Amino acid sequence: MFDASSKETKAAMLKEIGIENIEELFKDIPSNLKQAKFNLPAALDEQDLTKYIKALAAKNKPLLNFAGAGIYEHFIPAAVNALSTRGEFLTAYTPYQAQASQGTLQAIYEYQSSICALFDMEVSNASHYDGATALAESVYAACQIKGINKVLISAGLNPQYKQVLKTYFNGTREIKFEEVSLKEGTLDLQDLKNKLQTPSAAFVLATPNFFGCLEESEEISKLVHVNNALLISVVNPISLGILETPGSYDSDFAVAEGQCLGNAMNFGGPGLGIFTCKKQYVRYMPGRLCGITKDDKGNRCFVLTLQAREQHIRRERAASNICSNQALCALNALIYLSLLGPKGLKEVALLNLEKAHNLAKEISQVKGFSLAYQKPFFNEFVVNCPIPAKQVINKLAKKGILAGVDLGQVDKSLKNSLLVCITETKTQADIERFISCLRGI
């Protein structure tokens, strides 16, 4: 009888994968994590645990939030959670059997349709873990299509996305990433031209970029395609209510973090990875693709049209080993977009734009503070501070305000730079309170 736990079996398995002991499997894990010791308190019963958690929660002090950097505070209509938390949706599992999962498949199909309309792209999958994962998958697809292991990325891409890209391909397929520099807050087009002279699979464009500035998307797209590379766009979905869509400037892939579409910010997730592409690249799209058809009686029904993942086809032919999607978060996004409609989304986007420019104007009139870049922006912008941004954040936190994101965490030379964001959730009174506290500094 086969015994997987026997010494002989373990030795055979280790020999097969080319290592001498189990420890070699975990050599990349930092030693402090492997040896972590936790000083845990004694266990509590349910009643005492509930009291303890409530006491901890009571210590929370909600701050008036002016931070963004990839996760944004937007108003979520009550109907979103009221619908998505119905048992039919909340307990639904992976739709392996299409005939028994019509509700889930319809929700995914409607989500895909809404995202394609919003992004002006031909195909959307059923979603990914988050925006950074969706980007990594699009980069991998581009390299597969072009047969080139080099990708250019904008220096204005979210630093966390950059880190995910490096981590994603570490130890598997080695992809070389080269940054294209910024000039006064937006992409240096001359630097892009120069770097495109060397064959690259794709260029990753972020607009609005991490610093809030809007890029010259059409011109960049022409440059990229003339040099036989693919264009991957990273966008803010809410901004598409008023800004040009990825499809309008000929993006080959367009991805985004969909948290802003009816999903709470939470603490570290879950997010919603939006992934779209041109129809010609659908075979390189990871995850699920739902379609609509008719059954043998002529009734409308939904099916899993494409599943280019390793659970369903030969592993070496799989587009990815991604085995899940964020269906519940995608459902929130679908309900949110359905409630707002094109007109409502445009109104939300315009409110973001108007409030951001109003706040930026007010801040620039405060002594010692100024805007870092004189470029068009949506709802986020960089402020030069008279003292380190970290100090500004700490001072305002004592007054109940989260002033923004300290860019010194990204680059030490930007220690006096504060990334400020405002959405439709803030009132004129909130803006005045923020400005008053800045004047106090």
N, C-alpha and C positions, 0 to 999 in steps of 0.2 A: 504493500500500500504506500502511495506517495505521501511523504511527510515534509511539508514545506518548512517546518521549523527545525529539522534535523541539521546537525553540523555539516554533514556531507552535502545536503541540498544547498545550504547557504554558501558553502565554499564553491560549489559548482556555479551558482548564480554570480558570485563575485568574480570568478574567473571569466565567465562569459562576457561581462561588461567591462572587464579590464582593470579592476581595482583589487586591492589586497584586503581591505576591511571596510566595515560599515562607516567608520568615521570619515573616510574619503568622500562619501556621498554628500556629507554636510560641511565640507571644508570651506565653502564660500560663506557660511553663516558666521557672523562676528562672534568671537569667543564669549563676550559679555552677555550675549543673548542665549547662548547654549548653557551658560552657568548661572543664569538668573535665579535668584532666591527671593521669594515673595513672603513678606511678613503678613500673612493673612489673619484676620481676627476669627474668633470662634463663630460657628454657624448660628444663624438666627432663624426662629420660626417665622411663618408668614406674617403674623400680626406685628411682631417686632421689626421685621424687615421693612414692612410698609411704612411704619412710623419713621424709621431711620431714613428711608429714601425721601419721604416727604420733608423731613428736616433738612436734608441736603438740598433738595430742590428749592426750599424757601430761601436759601442763601444766594440764589441766582439774582442778578441785578440786570434786567434787560437794558441794553444800550441803544440809543438812537443811532442807527447803522448807516454809515457813509462808506462802507468798504465793499469792494467787488472782487476784481482780479480773477474772474472765472465762475464764481458762484454769486448769484444776485437775489436780492430780496424784492419779490414782486407780490402784488395782491393776488391771492388764490380764491376765486369764488367758492362759496360753501358747497355748491353743487358738485364740484370736482371730486372731493373726498367722499361726499354722500353717495355718489354713484360708483366710484372705483372701489370702495370698501364693501360693496354688496358681496354677499357670500359667493355668488356665482363667479365673480372676478377674483376675489381675494383668495379663494381656495383652489382656483384652477391651476392645473399642472401643465407641464410641457405637452403640446398637442401632437403626440406621436400617432394617435389614431384620429385621423381627420374627421371620420364620420361621427365620432363622439365628442368632438371639440369645436363644433361649429361656432359657438359664441366667442371663444377665444380667437379663432382664426378670423372671424369677421372683424373683431376689434383690431387685430394686427393689420388686416387688409385696409381698414379705414385709416389707421395710423399712417401706413405707408403712403396712401393716397394723399393725405393731408400734408405730409412732409414733402412729397414730390411737388405739390402745388406751392408750398411755402418757399422751397428752395429753387423752384423752376428747374428741377432735375428730372431725369427720366425714370430712375429706379431708386427705391429706398429699401433697406432690409428691415428686419423686425426690431432692430436696435442692438446696442452693445452696452458694456458695463458703464462706460462714461466717455466723455469727449476725447480724453487722451488715448484710450484704448481704440476708439474709432479711427483716430488719426494714425496710430501705429499700424492698424490693419490696412488702411489706405496706402500707407508707405510701402508695406510689404507687397500689396497688389501691384503698385506701380513698378516696383523692382522686378516682379515676375513678368509683367507685360513687356518691359523694355529690355530685360536681361542685363541690367546694369545695377551694380551695388553701391551707387552713390546718389545721395539726395541732398539738394540745397534746401536750407530752411531759413526763414526770416529771423533776424535777431530780435524782431518784435513778437515772436511767438511766446506764449506763456511759458515761463521757466520750468514749471512742473510738467508741462507737455514735453519739453526738451528732455527732461530727466527720464520720463516714461519711455521715450523713443530709445534712449541709450540703454536703458534697462531691458527693454523688450527684446532687443536683438543681441544682447550680450550672451555669448556662449552658443548661439544658434547660428543664424545667418548674419555674418558680419557685414553691416551696412555702414558706409562712411557718410557722416553728416558734416556738411560745411555751411557755416552761417554766412548770410549776406547781410552786410552792415546797414545800420540806419543813419539817416542824415536829418538832423533836426526833427526827430520823432517819427519819420516815415522811411520807407525803404530807399536806399541809395541805388537808383536805377543803373548808374554806371557800373557799380560794383556787381550788380546782378548780370549786366551784359557781359562783363569780363569773366565771371565765374561760369556762365553758361557756355563759354567757348569750349570747356572741357565737357565731354558727354555726361549727362546726368539723367537719371530716371525721371525725376520730378522736382518741382519747386513747391515748398509749403508756404502758402501765403496766409497771414492772419489779418483779417480786417473786420471790425476794428482790431488793431493790434493790442498787445498787452498794456501799452501806455495810453490806450484809448483813441489813438489817431486812426483816421480812415485812409486807406491806401488807394493809389491810382490803379484800380483793379483791371480795367480794360487794357491799359498800356502794358501792365505787367503780364497779362495773359498773352498778348501778342508777342512779347519778347520771349516768353517761355516756349510757346508753340513754334515760333520761327526757328528755334534752336532744337526742335524735335524732342522736347521734354513734356511731361504731363504736368498739369496744374492741379494742386490739391489746395482747396480753400478751407480755412477754419473761420467760422463766422459766429456771430451772436444771433440766435434765431429771432429774438424780439426785434432787433434792428431791421430785419427783413420786411417789417411792416411798412417801412418807408425807404430803405436803402436798396440799391441794385442787388439783384439775386445772383448767386453763383452761376446759375444757368445762363443769365444774361451776358456774362463776360466769359462764357465758354469754359467753365471749370470741368475738368475730367472727373474729379472726385470732390465732394463737399461734405465736410463733417462739422459737428458742433457738440457742445454740452447742452443737453435739453432740459437741465434742471429748472431753468427760468420759465419753462412752459408748464405751469401748474404743479410743480414739485417743490416741497419745502427744502430749505437750505440744509437742515440737520447738522451733524458734526462728522464730516468725512464721508457722507454718502447716505443712501445710494444716489448715483447720478443717472444720467440717461445719455448714452452715446448714440448720436444721430449719424448715420452713414448713408450717403447717396452717391450715385455715379451715373455716367452715361450708359445707355443700354448695351453698347458694344462691349462693355467691361463686366457685364453681369456675371459671367462665369468665374470672375476673380473676386466676386463679392462673398465674404464669409457670412455665416449665420443662415437665417431662414428668409425665404421670400414667399409670401402668401399670395395666392391668386384666386380669381372668381371664375366659376364655370357652371355647368348644369348637370344634374344627376340624370339617371336613366329615365326619369319621369318628367324631365324638362324643368325641374325646380332649381332655383338659384342655390348654389352651395359654394363652399370655400375649401381650398386645398392648399397643401404645401407644395408650391410649384417647383421650388429649388431649395436644396439643402446641401450646399457645398461645404460640408464639414465632416470631420473624420469619423463621426459615429455612423454615418450613412453611406459613405463611399470609401474606396480604398485609401488608406491613410496618405500614401504618397501623392494622391491626386486631390486631396482636400485643399480648399482655399485657405483654411485656418484650422487650428484646434480649438477655437472658441466654441464652447458647447452650451452657451446660455445667452439669454437676452434679458432686457429689463422690461418685461411685458407690462407689469403693473405701473411702472413709471411712464412707459409709453402710452398706456391707457389714460393716465392723468393728463399727459400732453395732448392727446386726442380730444378729450373732453374739454380741456381749456381752450383749444383752438376752435372747437365746434361752438362753444358758448360765445366766444368773442367774434368769430367770423372775420373776414378780411377787413371790414370797416372798424370793428372793435380793436383788432390788433394794430391797425394804423393809428388809432387814437392813443393806445397805450404807448406806442413807439414815439409819437409826437410829444406826449407828456414827458417822456424820458428826455427827449432832445431839448425841449423847452426848459425844463427844470435844471438840467445840467448846465446849459448856457447861462441861465439866470444865476445859478450858484457860482459858476466860474467868474462871472462879472463881479459879483459881490466880494468874492475872495480876493480878486486882484486889486480891489480898492482898500484892502486892509494893509496897513503899514507893515512892510517886511515880507509880504507874501506876493507871489506873482505866478502866472502860468508859465510852465516850462517850455511849451511848444505852441506856436501860432499856426496850428493845422486844424482842419475840420475834425470834429469828434462827435460821438454819439451821446453816451451817458456817463463817460468816464474820462478823467483827465489828470495830468500830473501838475502838482503845485510845488514851487520852490519855497522852502520855509527858511526863516531867519535862524532857526536852531534845528538840530537833528529831528527828523520826522518821528523817531521813536519817542522823543521827549514830548512832542506835540500830542501824540497818541496817548501817552501816559497822563498828561495834564488834562486832556479832555475826557478821558475815561473816568476821572474823579468827578466829573460834572455830568456823567451819564451819557456820554457821546463816544461812539467809535468813529474816530476822525478819518480813517482810511487805512491804507496798507503802506507800511514802511518799505520803500524801495531799496533801502540800505541792506535789506536781507537778500536782495538779488545781486546788487553790485555795491561795494563799499563806497565807490565814488558818488553814489546817489543817496548817501545817508541823509541829506537835507531835502530829499524829494518824497512827496506824499502822493500816493495814487488815490484819488477821491472819486466816488461813484454816487450817483443819485438816481432813484427810480420814481415811478408814479406814486409810491407809498409815502413820500415826504410832502409835507405841506409848506406853505410860505412861513408859517410860524416855526417849523423845524429848521428851515434855512436861516431865519433870523436868529434863532437860538445858537446855531452852529457858528454864525458870523460873530455874534456877541462874545462867545467863548474864545474865538481866535483873536479878537481884539484884546481880550484879557491877557493873552500871551505877550 
